[in-house]
């Protein structure tokens, strides 16, 4: 049996204690354990987390377990994650979509599930599905689905991430659609457009990226966003790359 964990003892390994906490009766403890174990450089947690995908009864904890497996880049978790695409909780489905992109496995089954999630009734789920399709999607069907979703979706955030997804799959970068995102009245949409743009910067897109952000700065009213734009422009001019 492991001895008591001490934060002041550099030789004390917290992993066994966190793994034990993942299966206790109190869901708040399991939630905290799922959030904490992702910070450890150990792969011991992955099998326990995968087991929790099937046995966890609390949706909030399950969503954290899914996100943690994505952060840990747990390739062996992909197939169990696919089984959660129809889960009743939107946060679980959103985290499944996001985790599949983080893990980074390109497979027809992954593309199929992400295309399914791209049609999800929840806006956030569709955003993550579009983003992950750009990272791990395959085939012309994925590009066509992203184009259709971009044209038809009522959510400006979803449309922004469809631009990112299409570019990630090799489609032409839709600067006009990104510009619409930056011109949205909601600061959260403008932030999402900025996040997508950061991830699309290459040597070829540096100049139009800078032009778009400079134009955006003229009308940006959110001081925090203005600061982020300016810092980003300075970094791009120095040749630095994001994210």
C-alpha positions as CSV (number, residue, x, y, z in Angstrom):
1,X,0.0,0.0,0.0
2,X,1.2,3.5,-0.8
3,X,2.2,5.8,2.0
4,X,0.5,9.1,2.6
5,X,1.0,11.7,-0.1
6,X,2.8,14.9,0.9
7,X,3.2,18.0,-1.3
8,X,6.4,18.8,0.5
9,X,8.0,15.5,-0.2
10,X,9.4,15.5,-3.8
11,X,9.7,11.7,-3.7
12,X,6.0,11.2,-2.8
13,X,4.0,10.0,-5.9
14,X,0.4,11.3,-5.9
15,X,-0.7,9.0,-8.7
16,X,-1.9,6.0,-6.7
17,X,-3.9,8.4,-4.4
18,X,-5.5,10.2,-7.4
19,X,-6.3,6.9,-9.1
20,X,-8.0,5.7,-5.9
21,X,-9.9,9.0,-5.8
22,X,-11.3,8.3,-9.3
23,X,-13.5,5.5,-7.9
24,X,-14.7,6.8,-4.6
25,X,-18.4,7.3,-3.9
26,X,-18.3,11.1,-3.7
27,X,-18.7,12.6,-7.3
28,X,-17.0,15.9,-6.2
29,X,-13.9,13.9,-5.3
30,X,-13.9,12.0,-8.5
31,X,-14.3,15.3,-10.4
32,X,-11.3,16.8,-8.7
33,X,-9.2,13.7,-9.2
34,X,-10.1,13.7,-13.0
35,X,-9.0,17.4,-13.2
36,X,-5.8,16.8,-11.2
37,X,-4.5,13.6,-12.7
38,X,-4.1,15.3,-16.1
39,X,-1.2,17.3,-14.7
40,X,0.9,14.3,-13.9
41,X,3.6,13.0,-16.3
42,X,2.4,9.4,-15.7
43,X,0.5,7.2,-18.1
44,X,-0.8,5.0,-15.2
45,X,-4.0,7.0,-15.1
46,X,-5.1,6.2,-18.7
47,X,-6.5,2.6,-18.1
48,X,-8.4,3.8,-15.0
49,X,-9.8,6.8,-16.9
50,X,-10.8,4.6,-19.8
51,X,-12.6,2.3,-17.4
52,X,-14.4,5.3,-16.0
53,X,-15.8,6.0,-19.5
54,X,-18.0,3.0,-19.1
55,X,-18.8,3.1,-15.4
56,X,-19.0,6.8,-14.5
57,X,-22.6,7.8,-13.7
58,X,-22.1,11.5,-13.1
59,X,-22.2,13.5,-16.3
60,X,-19.9,16.3,-14.9
61,X,-17.3,13.8,-13.9
62,X,-17.6,11.9,-17.2
63,X,-17.0,15.1,-19.1
64,X,-13.8,15.8,-17.1
65,X,-12.6,12.2,-17.7
66,X,-13.2,12.6,-21.4
67,X,-11.3,16.0,-21.5
68,X,-8.4,14.5,-19.4
69,X,-8.0,11.6,-21.8
70,X,-7.8,14.1,-24.6
71,X,-5.2,16.3,-22.8
72,X,-3.2,13.1,-22.1
73,X,-3.3,12.3,-25.8
74,X,-4.5,8.8,-24.9
75,X,-4.6,7.0,-28.3
76,X,-6.0,3.8,-26.7
77,X,-9.1,5.8,-25.6
78,X,-10.2,6.7,-29.1
79,X,-12.6,3.8,-29.7
80,X,-14.2,4.1,-26.2
81,X,-14.7,7.8,-26.8
82,X,-16.5,7.2,-30.1
83,X,-19.1,5.3,-28.2
84,X,-20.0,8.5,-26.3
85,X,-20.9,10.5,-29.3
86,X,-24.6,9.9,-28.6
87,X,-24.4,10.7,-24.9
88,X,-27.3,12.7,-23.5
89,X,-25.1,15.4,-21.9
90,X,-23.9,18.2,-24.3
91,X,-20.7,18.8,-22.4
92,X,-19.8,15.2,-22.7
93,X,-20.4,15.3,-26.4
94,X,-18.4,18.5,-26.8
95,X,-15.5,17.1,-24.9
96,X,-15.6,14.0,-27.0
97,X,-15.3,16.1,-30.1
98,X,-12.5,18.2,-28.7
99,X,-10.6,15.2,-27.3
100,X,-10.6,13.4,-30.6
101,X,-8.8,16.4,-32.2
102,X,-6.3,16.5,-29.4
103,X,-5.5,12.8,-29.6
104,X,-4.8,13.3,-33.3
105,X,-5.6,9.9,-34.8
106,X,-6.8,10.1,-38.4
107,X,-9.3,7.2,-39.0
108,X,-12.5,6.9,-41.0
109,X,-14.4,6.1,-37.8
110,X,-13.2,9.3,-36.2
111,X,-14.2,11.3,-39.2
112,X,-17.6,9.7,-39.2
113,X,-18.3,10.6,-35.6
114,X,-17.0,14.1,-36.0
115,X,-19.3,14.6,-39.0
116,X,-22.1,13.4,-36.9
117,X,-21.2,15.8,-34.1
118,X,-21.0,18.6,-36.6
119,X,-24.8,18.3,-36.9
120,X,-25.3,18.2,-33.1
121,X,-28.1,20.5,-31.8
122,X,-25.7,22.1,-29.3
123,X,-23.6,25.0,-30.6
124,X,-20.4,24.2,-28.6
125,X,-20.5,20.6,-29.8
126,X,-20.6,21.8,-33.4
127,X,-17.7,24.2,-32.8
128,X,-15.4,21.5,-31.4
129,X,-16.5,19.1,-34.1
130,X,-15.6,21.6,-36.8
131,X,-12.2,22.4,-35.2
132,X,-11.3,18.7,-34.7
133,X,-12.3,17.9,-38.3
134,X,-9.7,20.4,-39.4
135,X,-7.1,18.6,-37.3
136,X,-7.9,14.9,-37.9
137,X,-10.7,14.7,-40.5
138,X,-10.3,12.9,-43.8
139,X,-11.8,13.0,-47.3
140,X,-13.8,15.3,-49.5
141,X,-17.0,14.5,-47.6
142,X,-15.5,16.3,-44.5
143,X,-14.8,19.5,-46.6
144,X,-18.2,19.4,-48.2
145,X,-19.9,19.0,-44.8
146,X,-17.9,21.9,-43.3
147,X,-18.8,24.1,-46.3
148,X,-22.5,23.2,-45.9
149,X,-22.5,23.8,-42.2
150,X,-20.7,27.2,-42.6
151,X,-23.3,28.3,-45.1
152,X,-26.3,27.1,-43.0
153,X,-25.4,27.4,-39.3
154,X,-27.1,30.2,-37.3
155,X,-24.1,30.4,-35.0
156,X,-21.3,32.8,-35.9
157,X,-18.9,30.8,-33.7
158,X,-19.7,27.6,-35.6
159,X,-19.2,29.4,-38.9
160,X,-15.8,30.6,-37.7
161,X,-14.6,27.1,-36.7
162,X,-15.9,25.7,-40.0
163,X,-13.4,28.1,-41.7
164,X,-10.6,26.7,-39.6
165,X,-11.7,23.1,-40.3
166,X,-11.9,23.7,-44.0
167,X,-8.4,25.2,-44.0
168,X,-7.0,22.4,-42.0
169,X,-8.3,19.9,-44.6
170,X,-6.6,21.8,-47.4
171,X,-9.6,23.9,-48.6
172,X,-9.2,27.6,-49.5
173,X,-9.1,29.9,-46.5
174,X,-12.2,32.0,-46.3
175,X,-11.0,35.4,-45.3
176,X,-14.4,37.0,-45.7
177,X,-16.0,34.6,-43.2
178,X,-13.3,35.2,-40.7
179,X,-13.8,39.0,-41.2
180,X,-17.5,38.5,-40.4
181,X,-16.5,36.8,-37.2
182,X,-14.2,39.7,-36.2
183,X,-17.1,42.1,-37.0
184,X,-19.6,40.3,-34.8
185,X,-21.3,42.3,-32.0
186,X,-20.5,39.6,-29.4
187,X,-17.0,39.8,-28.0
188,X,-17.0,36.0,-27.5
189,X,-17.4,35.5,-31.2
190,X,-14.6,37.9,-32.0
191,X,-12.4,36.0,-29.5
192,X,-13.2,32.7,-31.3
193,X,-12.3,34.2,-34.6
194,X,-9.0,35.4,-33.1
195,X,-8.3,31.9,-31.7
196,X,-9.0,30.3,-35.1
197,X,-6.8,32.9,-36.9
198,X,-3.9,32.3,-34.5
199,X,-4.0,28.6,-35.4
200,X,-4.0,29.3,-39.1
201,X,-0.9,31.5,-39.3
202,X,1.8,30.3,-41.7
203,X,4.5,32.0,-43.8
204,X,1.9,32.2,-46.5
205,X,-0.9,33.8,-44.4
206,X,1.2,36.2,-42.3
207,X,0.5,39.2,-44.5
208,X,-3.3,38.8,-44.8
209,X,-3.5,37.9,-41.2
210,X,-1.8,41.1,-40.2
211,X,-4.0,43.1,-42.5
212,X,-7.2,41.6,-41.1
213,X,-6.1,42.2,-37.5
214,X,-5.0,45.8,-38.1
215,X,-8.4,46.5,-39.7
216,X,-10.1,44.8,-36.8
217,X,-8.2,47.0,-34.3
218,X,-9.8,50.1,-35.7
219,X,-13.3,49.1,-34.4
220,X,-12.4,46.8,-31.5
221,X,-14.0,48.1,-28.3
222,X,-12.9,45.4,-25.9
223,X,-9.6,46.5,-24.4
224,X,-8.5,43.0,-23.5
225,X,-9.0,41.8,-27.0
226,X,-7.2,44.9,-28.4
227,X,-4.2,44.0,-26.2
228,X,-4.2,40.4,-27.4
229,X,-4.4,41.5,-31.1
230,X,-1.5,44.0,-30.6
231,X,0.6,41.4,-28.8
232,X,-0.1,38.8,-31.5
233,X,0.8,41.2,-34.3
234,X,4.1,42.0,-32.7
235,X,4.9,38.3,-32.3
236,X,4.0,37.6,-35.9
237,X,6.2,40.5,-37.1
238,X,9.0,38.8,-35.2
239,X,8.4,35.6,-37.0
240,X,7.0,33.8,-34.0
241,X,4.2,31.2,-34.6
242,X,1.1,30.3,-32.7
243,X,-0.5,28.6,-30.9
